[in-house]
């Protein structure tokens, strides 16, 4: 549904994004992650035809965003991080205006306004001036606008900014529901929500992709073994020495508190069984044993911190530009 190949965008000598290659399949929900200034918004603006790229190709729903931008725009609903709204307009008036711009006739426009108002929880403010709404409600009006023409692709830049915890959870549920009829690509700094909502993640840093895949694939790409955590009663030094002697343990840490010793092992998952057998042989009481996998937040931090060029200036290298058609000479 979204195809990007060797996409680059420069602003003068500044490299915003460089050689991005990825795809998003129909019905997928994909998180596009990165620290501030990584190039996420620039990529979204290229995909939504706001900015032309310097080089490379991109298509949305089979339409090239450069050569066939009008049809590509018809297939996209875009929610920017800062939603451009008219504060003097009422919500219903604004959505009618936006529906006209998208070519919806009056019956279709009124029907869709009712549907998106229900889905985005704005029915109670539908006749209020936008300027009187909270930031959370304005964000929901922007999401309703993005859904108004029932696009095949949704591109959401920080869709939960300004929302309270309940609204964030509701928005995550809505995005998962939308995947039944839409392809969704979103960015967010709320990584637990991304982990719960998205099927795949693309991590970008300094304008380049540093990792992409499902959560399980990203866990493997970090090269870090899973962890086993156990809470038991036993002398801290003896427990730590015994844990380090188990086969398959690459690292072990222990800390004693409240009469219990908390041990964390970097090891294969099957080490948990060997550890339980060891505790039984030693007569150590076990209170808790858990297998812990790297969460998205830790994977994200490791991917970013592992980059050797974090401090390098993002200046232009030898970068091919998109070819432009020669201008025709004016005739007298």
Secondary structure as UniProt FT lines:
FT   STRAND          2..11
FT   TURN            12..13
FT   STRAND          14..24
FT   TURN            26..27
FT   STRAND          29..33
FT   TURN            36..37
FT   HELIX           40..47
FT   TURN            48..49
FT   STRAND          55..60
FT   TURN            61..62
FT   STRAND          63..64
FT   TURN            65..68
FT   HELIX           69..74
FT   STRAND          76..79
FT   TURN            87..88
FT   HELIX           91..101
FT   TURN            102..103
FT   HELIX           106..119
FT   TURN            120..121
FT   HELIX           123..125
FT   TURN            126..127
FT   HELIX           130..132
FT   HELIX           135..147
FT   TURN            148..149
FT   STRAND          153..157
FT   TURN            159..162
FT   HELIX           165..178
FT   TURN            179..181
FT   STRAND          183..187
FT   HELIX           191..197
FT   STRAND          200..205
FT   TURN            206..207
FT   STRAND          208..213
FT   HELIX           215..221
FT   TURN            222..223
FT   STRAND          227..232
FT   HELIX           236..244
FT   TURN            247..248
FT   STRAND          249..257
FT   TURN            258..259
FT   STRAND          260..267
FT   TURN            269..270
FT   HELIX           271..282
FT   STRAND          286..292
FT   HELIX           296..305
FT   TURN            308..311
//
